[in-house]
């Protein structure tokens, strides 16, 4: 099967910023993403867990999208404008896709 180069972008951000981030992705020409709950982790401030939190307004989500390499810079500019003043992590990895026309 023919594989095509793509970029996988994963952004962890506070749940309350999710809508702003997905709007920024749309404006950058990203046609799709997946949103996953972040249940806990460990970082500079030590370990944390979503356990015991009440409501959707607290916690973190991970927004994952796959784009063609030519869309990456615009995506990162738009996403970073949302993420930079907030708690957040942006990672970019190389990947391959079967149906390049979808990205």
Secondary structure, DSSP 8 states (H G I E B T S, - for coil): ---EEEEEEEEEEEGGGHHHHHHHHHHTT----EEEEE-EEEETTEEEE-TT--STTSSEEEEEEEE-GGGHHHHHHHHHHHHTTSSEEEEEEEEEES-GGG-
